[in-house]
Amino acid sequence: MGRLHYGDSSFEMEDRLLAHLQLIIGVKLRRGENFFMSWRADESSGFGRHAVWVDNGVPIHCQYDAAVPVELNMAWAERLADLASKGGGLIIQAEDVPLGIEEADESAQPQNAS
């Protein structure tokens, strides 16, 4: 398990998730795009959820447990980045979460043949 250090707070996260968040946070902040990021707390902390406002003014440090970088799943990263751009912010989802109803409906729509 790695740790996301955000300002004076620290959150335990799987290395794989943390690597994807590092990519998304880096891209968004380079563009000057601040956003909310939220996730469910684990059972050991009594459930609930966390939400943080991510912006350039707060120090961010990703601390990985493993020495070898993980291979990124770009489809998952794109899905998370898309969520970060919406009003509700980046709501962390598992890598194996199926497409949402809206996304499935859009992909089922026939394409215009021009």
N, C-alpha and C positions, 0 to 999 in steps of 0.2 A: 504494500500500500504506500502510495506517495502522499504528499501533502501540498495543498495549495495555500500559500501564505499570502494573505491579502491585508495590507496595512498591519494592524496589531493582531489580527485574527488568523487562525490556522485551521484548515479543514482537511480531514483524511479522505483520500479518493484513490481509486484504482489507478495504477500507472497508465493503463490504456486510455481511460477517460481523460486523465490529466493531460496526456499528449495531444488529444484532440482539442481540449479546451485551450491549451497553449497556442495552438495554431489559430483558432477562431479569435481568441482575445487579441493576439498579436495583429492579425489582419484588421479587425474592427478598430483597434486603438490607433494603428498607423493611419487609418482613414479619418480619424477624429470622431468616430462613432461610439458614443457611450451607450450602455445598455444595462438592463437588469439581468441577472443570472440567478436562477432559483433551482432548488433540488430538495428532495425529501431527505430528512435526517434518518440515519440508520437506527435500528432497534436499540442499540446500546446507549444512545443518547436520548431515548424516550420518544422516538418518532418525531412528529412535527415536520417543519421544513425550514430551510434557510433561503434568504434572498439578499443579494448584495448588488449595489450599484457599481458597475465597473467603469472606471474612467482613468484618464492619464495621470490624475493627481494622486493616486494611491499606489504605493509600491506593491508589485506582484512578483512572487517567487514560486516557481514550480520545483518541488523537491521529489525526485523519483527514487523508489526503492531499488529498482533494477538499474544496472550500469549500461545495458544494451537498449537503445531506443526501440520503441514498438513500431511496427508497420502501420501506417495510417490507412483507415478505411475512408476514402474520399467521399463516398455516398453518404456515410454517417456524418462526416464533417460538414458536408453541404446542407444536410437536413438540420443540423444544430445551428449552423450559421444563418440559415433562413429563419429559424425561430428567433434568433438574436435580433433580427431586423424587424420583427413584428412588435406591436404594442405591448404584448405581455412579456417580452424579453425572452432570453434563452432559458427555456425550461428543460433541464437536463433529462434526457431519455436514454434508456438502455439501447445498446447497439442493435439489438434484435427486435426493437419495437416495429410492428408493421406500419405500413403507410396509413395515415389518418384517413377518415372518411372523405374529407374534401380533396385530398391528394389522389385517392383512389378514384373518385368521381371524375376528376380532371383527366387522369390517365386513360380512363375508359371512353372519353369523348372522342368521336371520330375527328380526324384532322381534315381541314379544308384542303381539297386537292385543287390547286390553281393551275 
